[in-house]
Amino acid sequence: MPREKIKFALRIMPETQQLVKDYYPLDNCQNQSEFIEKAIRFYVSYIASKDATEFLAPILVSALQSTIKNMENHLSRLQFKTAVELNMMMNVLASELDTTPETLDQMRGRCIQEVKETCGEITFKDAVKYQRIG
């Protein structure tokens, strides 16, 4: 059994009324009142909500979540492969060099500083240049 609706005066700008007239049929509303009521409910939910996902089409939310998950998996795999290659390189270098723990500690400090200063944009060429000069 439908509930009884109330009638009240509403004052809106002519441009807003024209928007209602233009768009209520596009939202499959039977009349302008239904459109305005849906708009009010949507806006109140928007204000009250902390989770904007209810306002996005569920298929869009699902697609975005899937894309982000795929990207996370891809980046994780790439990071793992990079760590393996770095570990191999360090082991090859360590097997051929005669470096003291003190020298390694100093180098680590310098490398940390260099990475901070360059935001990680360091090339092998830069490292070779530093080792030959310094």
C-alpha positions as CSV (number, residue, x, y, z in Angstrom):
1,M,0.0,0.0,0.0
2,P,1.6,3.3,-1.1
3,R,2.0,6.0,1.5
4,E,0.3,9.3,1.0
5,K,2.4,12.1,-0.3
6,I,2.2,15.7,1.0
7,K,2.0,18.8,-1.0
8,F,4.0,21.9,-0.3
9,A,5.2,25.1,-2.0
10,L,8.7,24.9,-3.6
11,R,10.5,28.0,-5.0
12,I,13.3,27.3,-7.5
13,M,15.0,29.3,-10.1
14,P,13.6,29.1,-13.7
15,E,16.8,27.4,-14.9
16,T,16.5,24.7,-12.3
17,Q,12.9,24.1,-13.2
18,Q,14.0,23.8,-16.8
19,L,16.6,21.2,-15.8
20,V,13.9,19.2,-14.1
21,K,11.6,19.4,-17.1
22,D,14.5,18.3,-19.4
23,Y,15.8,15.5,-17.4
24,Y,12.9,13.8,-15.6
25,P,12.0,11.7,-18.6
26,L,15.6,10.6,-19.1
27,D,15.6,9.1,-15.5
28,N,12.4,7.2,-16.3
29,C,10.4,9.3,-13.8
30,Q,6.7,9.6,-14.3
31,N,6.6,13.3,-13.3
32,Q,8.8,16.2,-12.1
33,S,7.9,15.5,-8.5
34,E,9.3,12.0,-8.6
35,F,12.5,13.4,-10.2
36,I,12.9,16.0,-7.5
37,E,12.2,13.5,-4.7
38,K,14.9,11.1,-6.2
39,A,17.3,14.0,-6.5
40,I,16.7,15.0,-2.8
41,R,17.2,11.4,-1.6
42,F,20.4,11.1,-3.7
43,Y,21.8,14.4,-2.4
44,V,21.0,13.6,1.3
45,S,22.7,10.1,0.9
46,Y,25.7,11.8,-0.7
47,I,26.0,14.2,2.2
48,A,25.5,11.6,4.9
49,S,27.8,9.0,3.3
50,K,31.5,8.6,3.8
51,D,31.8,6.0,1.1
52,A,31.3,7.5,-2.4
53,T,31.2,4.0,-4.0
54,E,27.4,3.8,-3.6
55,F,27.1,6.7,-6.0
56,L,29.2,5.1,-8.7
57,A,27.7,2.5,-10.9
58,P,28.5,-0.9,-9.3
59,I,30.0,-2.1,-12.5
60,L,32.4,0.9,-12.5
61,V,33.4,0.2,-9.0
62,S,34.0,-3.4,-9.8
63,A,36.1,-2.5,-12.9
64,L,38.2,0.0,-10.9
65,Q,38.8,-2.5,-8.1
66,S,39.8,-5.2,-10.6
67,T,42.2,-2.8,-12.4
68,I,43.8,-1.8,-9.2
69,K,44.2,-5.4,-8.0
70,N,45.8,-6.4,-11.4
71,M,48.2,-3.4,-11.1
72,E,49.1,-4.4,-7.6
73,N,49.8,-8.0,-8.6
74,H,51.9,-6.8,-11.6
75,L,53.9,-4.4,-9.6
76,S,54.5,-7.0,-6.9
77,R,55.8,-9.5,-9.4
78,L,58.1,-6.9,-11.0
79,Q,59.4,-5.9,-7.6
80,F,60.1,-9.5,-6.7
81,K,62.0,-10.0,-10.0
82,T,64.0,-6.9,-9.4
83,A,64.9,-8.0,-5.9
84,V,66.1,-11.4,-7.3
85,E,68.3,-9.7,-9.9
86,L,69.7,-7.2,-7.4
87,N,70.5,-10.1,-5.0
88,M,72.3,-11.9,-7.9
89,M,74.3,-8.8,-8.7
90,M,75.3,-8.2,-5.1
91,N,76.4,-11.8,-4.7
92,V,78.5,-11.6,-7.9
93,L,80.1,-8.4,-6.8
94,A,80.7,-9.6,-3.2
95,S,82.4,-12.8,-4.5
96,E,84.9,-10.7,-6.6
97,L,85.6,-7.7,-4.2
98,D,87.7,-7.4,-1.1
99,T,85.7,-4.8,0.8
100,T,85.7,-4.2,4.6
101,P,82.5,-3.9,6.6
102,E,83.5,-0.3,7.4
103,T,83.7,0.6,3.8
104,L,80.3,-1.0,3.2
105,D,78.8,1.0,6.0
106,Q,80.2,4.3,4.6
107,M,79.0,3.4,1.2
108,R,75.5,2.6,2.5
109,G,75.3,6.0,4.2
110,R,76.5,7.8,1.0
111,C,74.0,5.8,-1.1
112,I,71.1,6.6,1.2
113,Q,71.9,10.2,0.9
114,E,72.3,10.1,-2.9
115,V,68.9,8.3,-3.3
116,K,67.2,10.9,-1.1
117,E,68.7,13.8,-3.0
118,T,67.9,12.3,-6.5
119,C,64.6,10.7,-5.6
120,G,66.1,7.4,-6.7
121,E,67.1,8.5,-10.1
122,I,70.6,7.1,-10.2
123,T,72.2,5.4,-13.2
124,F,74.9,2.9,-13.3
125,K,76.9,5.4,-15.3
126,D,76.7,7.8,-12.3
127,A,78.0,5.1,-9.9
128,V,80.9,4.3,-12.2
129,K,81.8,8.0,-12.5
130,Y,81.7,8.4,-8.7
131,Q,83.8,5.3,-8.1
132,R,86.5,6.5,-10.6
133,I,86.6,10.0,-9.2
134,G,86.1,9.3,-5.5
